[in-house]
Amino acid sequence: MPYRRAWIWCLAIIAISVVAFWPGYLSQLGPAKMTSHFHAITATLWIMLIAAQSWSIDCGQRARHRSLGLAIFVMVPLFLIGGAGVEHSMAVATGTGDDAFYNVWGPSLGIYDLLASLGFLGLTAMALKDRRLVARHAGWLLATPLLLIGPILSRIYPRYVPGLAMQGPEDFGHFRWGIHLGGLTAIAIALWLWSRHRRDGAPWLVAIAVNVVQLTLFETLGFIPAWKAAFVAFGTIPLAAHAVGAAVLSAAALAWGWRSVPPRRVSSAGAMT
């Protein structure tokens, strides 16, 4: 089977996430917004689901693998709803102008995270479409964490790379380098995986493309006034409307992926054809 022991790397991502988000989030959960909690929980559960899927197939437990796989129809909409919630909270913070950090980086993070959510949805829909192609199916799902690695490492690099520490508003400019280093790390991992699985390497090329577009628009569209106005307007729409929109979009994408595969036919003798 391809990508054996991938579950170990999934668990490593969770461990790295704890290190990344400990200072600014996990060590002070009380003041954090509910949207942040929801996003953190759904993202963690998604990585745990991918790890469980990898582990079950490594152990030859195909029935359990198929059963766990049905959770995609719950977890993907919840993940998208969580992403929409964080996007909404950032748009609100950008619009109020009370947060110095979001005054600088709010619109750029808005487009960065929006592309991550859309990329995630596309990868999961393709995983359903290619569910009978083992290597391709696994690749689409295992590519989803590469859209999370950038944001995770963007919080770690500034702590350990000389000159990138952020001590106050005067250092907010350093944030871009954490984002770029995190994205470049994700791209490097995807390139390495593509080099080892070129025959079914489309998922890794897509992950690379999403990261490249994210980093490009983070530095370009993120600083265009028209985009900032649109992003701030995004925050004026009720959060419930965003949640419903994310759920509907998720359902449509997953339905497309599922229905792209014709049902197996059974012969008159009862044998699968």
Buried (B, 14 or more C-beta within 10 A) or exposed (E): EBBEEBBEBBBEBBEBBEEBBEEEBBEEEEEEBEBBBBBBEBBBBBBBBBBBBBBBBBEEEEEBBEEBBEBBBEBBBBBBBBBBBBBBBBBBBBBEEEBEBBBBBBBBBBBBBBBBBBBBBBBBBBBBBBBEEBBBBBBBBBBBBBBBBBBBBBBBBBEEEEEBEBEEEEEBEBBBBBBBBBBBBBBEBBBEBBEEBEEBBBBBBBBBEBBEBBBBBBBEBBEEEEBBEBBBEBBEEEBEEBBEBBBEBBBEBBEEBBEEEEEEEEEEEEEEE
